[in-house]
């Protein structure tokens, strides 16, 4: 549960969301990612560290470089996070629909 | 089964939107939100008070098999326009988060179908995410209650 919350907090930050969008299509080095932001390099490094810690980003060694890429499995878990809430409302609304289909106005 | 109910909760925001299309005429969809006995059935809660008008109040209460109150919520209607719109506050009692603001829009699609759009605004993004997490626990409670009912009827 705590881990899930961390993931949610991780993506609550606009810079971190922008990083995820950047690496969604191809792996990038920390330097290449930082070049896309006006923020100081250490700040970007901190964001990368948080995203890596909650497994939204994966590191891969490529020669002397470390490349970052998106972990689609973890992104899917975030989508699943909302699912019980959606299911709760879906159940309620299904019931509402069934009840009202039987509904006969009192005369 | 087809997923008719959609929840759009963008990361980092303090609101969310629930949408659902119904195989019901608009009037019946609205009636299901305005009639205490009907709300009680599909929300699975007792409706203690429902003053369906501007400045009117509402109150829900749910008890478990032993009669313990497990859920209590209340709020006020800011707008109550039949077959169009309900604007209300919603506050769960004894919960760590404050009231939320709900905009319910009722739309006619065809003579036999209608659409509900619920825009829910929370005090903060953190509050919203806490509420999103609640169904995990809620689901466990519900399953537990149902189990007890089944056992009692053996």
Boltz contact constraints between the chains, C-beta under 6 A:
constraints:
  - contact:
      token1: [A, 8]
      token2: [B, 129]
      max_distance: 6.0
  - contact:
      token1: [A, 11]
      token2: [B, 11]
      max_distance: 6.0
  - contact:
      token1: [A, 12]
      token2: [B, 11]
      max_distance: 6.0
  - contact:
      token1: [A, 12]
      token2: [B, 12]
      max_distance: 6.0
  - contact:
      token1: [A, 12]
      token2: [B, 125]
      max_distance: 6.0
  - contact:
      token1: [A, 82]
      token2: [B, 7]
      max_distance: 6.0
  - contact:
      token1: [A, 82]
      token2: [B, 9]
      max_distance: 6.0
  - contact:
      token1: [A, 82]
      token2: [B, 132]
      max_distance: 6.0
  - contact:
      token1: [A, 84]
      token2: [B, 135]
      max_distance: 6.0
  - contact:
      token1: [A, 84]
      token2: [B, 136]
      max_distance: 6.0
  - contact:
      token1: [A, 85]
      token2: [B, 132]
      max_distance: 6.0
  - contact:
      token1: [A, 85]
      token2: [B, 135]
      max_distance: 6.0
  - contact:
      token1: [A, 86]
      token2: [B, 7]
      max_distance: 6.0
  - contact:
      token1: [A, 88]
      token2: [B, 135]
      max_distance: 6.0
  - contact:
      token1: [A, 89]
      token2: [B, 5]
      max_distance: 6.0
  - contact:
      token1: [A, 89]
      token2: [B, 18]
      max_distance: 6.0
  - contact:
      token1: [A, 90]
      token2: [B, 5]
      max_distance: 6.0
  - contact:
      token1: [A, 92]
      token2: [B, 42]
      max_distance: 6.0
  - contact:
      token1: [A, 93]
      token2: [B, 5]
      max_distance: 6.0
  - contact:
      token1: [A, 93]
      token2: [B, 20]
      max_distance: 6.0
  - contact:
      token1: [A, 95]
      token2: [B, 42]
      max_distance: 6.0
  - contact:
      token1: [A, 96]
      token2: [B, 32]
      max_distance: 6.0
  - contact:
      token1: [A, 96]
      token2: [B, 42]
      max_distance: 6.0
  - contact:
      token1: [A, 97]
      token2: [B, 22]
      max_distance: 6.0
  - contact:
      token1: [A, 99]
      token2: [B, 41]
      max_distance: 6.0
  - contact:
      token1: [A, 99]
      token2: [B, 42]
      max_distance: 6.0
  - contact:
      token1: [A, 100]
      token2: [B, 24]
      max_distance: 6.0
  - contact:
      token1: [A, 100]
      token2: [B, 28]
      max_distance: 6.0
  - contact:
      token1: [A, 100]
      token2: [B, 32]
      max_distance: 6.0
